[in-house]
Structures are given as C-alpha cells and as structure tokens.
C-alpha cells in the first residue's frame, strides 16, 4: 500500500522541528477563513502536508486550535509496528460546520461523538 498523500497536524510548539525532520519549510498561510502554519512537500513520491495552529473563522464563529483536546481524543493505530494517533473525525466536522463547508459536513456527518462536537462548537461561538 502506498498513500497518495499524508496530512499531519502537530502542536504549534513543535511545528518547525517536525518540518525540519521531514526536510520541509513552513510559514503561516491563510485562505477563505482557514489560517495555520503549514509546510508542504513530497517525500518518496508522497505529498506531505504538515500543519499546526489551525484556526477556522466562518459563519459558525471562530474555532481556535486545541491540540491537547485533539490528542486526548485521538485514536491510537499501529502502522508498520509504530503507534500513530489519528485525529478525531469530529474535529474535521466541527471545522466544516464553523466554515459552513456543506460538502465536508455531509461527508463527515456519519462519524460523530456528540460530546466532542458540542464542546468544539461552543468554543467557536464563545470566541466569535
């Protein structure tokens, strides 16, 4: 199996070190209400997108990054005998709702832990 792309999200405090370890250089990027520190490149033919500190601003409020919550709610998965953490799908859904990205909402709506999603949407409304 060979992945087409790899999306990685790390805590903002380690973003530069993670990028350097991957041979990437990052910078703050902002487009259509989505702002984050990003480093993009390719490793062994696989597109890598490393991000940190993602903030989404839209009709649903302003959702700041909460990496500690994401990490605590992540799922551990073993890949090639190494444990990696997979972000909770509810985080992607919360971001899509805040941004009013309807296609993303429809794609993700079936995988929801309502307590996590409610917490993130309350945070977005409070920060608006």
N, C-alpha and C positions, 0 to 999 in steps of 0.2 A: 504494500500500500504506500502510495506517495501522495502527500497532501498537495492541493493546489495552492493553498495559502495558509498562513498561520497568523492569527490575531492574538497578540499578547497584551495584557494590561497589568501594570505593576504600580506599586506605590510611588508617588511623586519623588520621594526622597532617594529612591534607588534607580530612577529612570536613566540618568546619564551613565551610571556604571553598567546597567543592563545593556544599553545601546552599545557602549564601548566593547563589551564582551562579545556582542554579535557583529561588531565591525560596522555599526551604523552611527549616524549623527542625527540628532533630533533638534526640534525647535517647536515653539508654540504655533499652532495652526488654529484658524477659526473660519467656519463657513456655515451659513444657514442656521445659526443658533447653537452649533456644536463647537466647543473650544477645548483643546487639550494639547499637551506636549506629545509630539509624535516623531517617530523615527521609522522610515520605510526603506526597504531594500530587498535584496534577494540573497538567499543562502542556498547553495546546491540546487538552484533552479526553483526554489520555493519562495514565493513572495511573503515577506515578513512585515507586519505592521505592529509596531510596539507603541503603546500609548500609556499616558499617565495623567491623572488630574482632570479627567473628562468632566466638563460642565455642560449641561444642556439647558438652553433657555428657549421657551416657547409659550404657546397659549396656556399650557398647563402649569406654568410657573418657572422656577429656576431650580434645577436639580444639580447640586454640587457633588463632586466625587466623595465617596465614603468607602475607601478601600478596606478599612477594618471590618465594616459590615459585610462587604462582598467576600472577603477572605473567610470570615466566620461562617458565612452561609454557603460557601463553595462546596463542591463535591470532589473528594479525592478519587483519582482514577490512576491506575497503573498502566503506563505506556513504556514499552521496552525496558521493563523491570525498574522503572523510576516512577515515583508518585508525583503526579501533577495535580493542580487544583483547577477545576472547571468553574467558571463564574456562574452564579445563579441565573437562570433564564429570566427570572422576574426582574433582574436589573435591566436587561435589554428591553423588556416590556415597559418598565417604568420610564425609561428614557424615551421610548417611542410615544408613549402617551403624553408626556410633557411636551415633546416636539410636535405633536399632532401628526405623526407619521403613520397614517392609517394602514398602509400596506404592511408595515412592520408589525403593527398591533395585531392585524388579522393573522399574520404568520405565527406570532408567538402566543396568542391568547389561550391556547390549549394547555400550556405548561405553567400553571400559576400556584404559588403558595401565597394565599391572600394576605397573611400577616406581614410578610416581607414587602409585598407590593404596596399595601396600605401605608406602611411605615415610610417608604420612599416617596410616595405621592404626598403625604402630609409634609415631609421635609421640603418638597418642591414648592408647595403652596406657601409654607411659612417663610421661605427665602425670597418669594416674589416681591 
